[in-house]
Amino acid sequence: MAIDAISPAAATASAAAAGASRSMGKDAFLRLLVTQLQNQNPLNPADSTEFTAQLAQFSSLEQLSNINQNLETLNLFQASINNAQAVSLIGKQVLARGNSIEKQGSQPVHCEFELEAAAARVVMSIYDSTGGFVRELVGGSQPEGRRSLVWDGRDRNGSPAADGLYTFEIQAEGSDGKKVAADSLIRGQVGGVTLEGGTPQLMVGERRLAFGNVLQVSTAPATTENE
């Protein structure tokens, strides 16, 4: 009678063990498996096929756990490498994908971009930090490749714009009137690195550049192609 009384407990442990790999860690799974063996009916032990399947689940759970740990270690290692590489760029000139520019005093601002093909007309729109329209510049024909237009720092009324951060947008079209793809670029000297959020960002003046957007690095100040 005592043996019959513990049979439901064994069945419950078996069901719990079968689902442990989906909802519990490997330690909990192993405890449930041991509990099942301790409480099984000695006159009617667990089916060997079912027991083998449970052991296979435990083995799979163990392997997945090890894989997760290895991936976490690899991610930490890669992050440390990225951080070290980002810090090594301090003091160097970089060219990166992006459309932010910084106006300082009366200095002209070079807005760089890359054309996928030759363009018959290039239009650059400049916006302030709130997204407000500031100025539009129209350039003539431009060959394929990296180009630049120079903003004199004045708004559409001819008044000097305030110092600070701005963004620019490039629109280009070919001689056939079709749109030409243009990617905006940022160039400047890296003054520091911030690691907020676990992702390194380069400080170029007041601008922040994602480390992954860097296209080119040089030790000397880079020259720009003026319109």
Secondary structure, DSSP 4 states (H G I P E B T S, - for coil): -HHHHHHHHHHHHHHHHHHHHHHS-HHHHHHHHHHHHHHS-TTSPPPHHHHHHHHHHHHHHHHHHHHHHHHHHHHHHHHHHHHHHHHTTTTSEEEEE--EEEE-TT--EEEEEEESS-BSEEEEEEE-TTS-EEEEEEE--B-SEEEEEEE-SB-TTSPBPPSEEEEEEEEEE-TTS-EE-EEEEEEEE--EEE-GGGS-EEEETTEEEEGGGEEEEESSPPP----
